[in-house]
Structure formats: C-alpha cells, structure tokens
C-alpha cells in the first residue's frame, strides 16, 4: 500500500532553490538581504529552513518584469530604445 503524500511545510536552502528553479547562491543572497526569511528549528541553528508560507511570500514580492524591461520603460524618448527600434530603417 502507498504511503500518504504530505505537502512540505518547509524546505532546506538547496531544496527550496531546486523547487523554484534558482541557484542556491541566489537564495542565499535573498536571505542575506533579509528579503527571504529563514527559521532555525533546532537550538544548534545549523540547518536553516524556509517555510512554504515565507517562500511563497518572497516569490509574490518579486518583480513581474525583467530588469531590462524596467530600464527600458524609464528611458527618455529618443534614447537607446528608440534608436534600437529604428535600426536598419532609412
């Protein structure tokens, strides 16, 4: 008989990185910037965990457009974007 499947309530840093398809380094940088919260379930504090709730909140807080798109949307008219769009036209 199959064992019941449980949803994970928390992830180690490497497992969270894998779950969201990002590098461990990217996750650690978010933690270092206090953008992503970790908890320490043992008194030794050796294995930080990211709760599902905090992981989802961090993901929800991320920008929805790429940094390139954000830069281009703030460029004044006649700047890099305008030149690039008319490239090759007479």
PyMOL commands that set and color helices and strands:
alter all, ss='L'
color gray80, all
select helices_A, chain A and resi 13-19+24-32+52-61+67-73+80-85
alter helices_A, ss='H'
color red, helices_A
select strands_A, chain A and resi 10-12+39-40+48-51
alter strands_A, ss='S'
color yellow, strands_A
deselect
rebuild
show_as cartoon
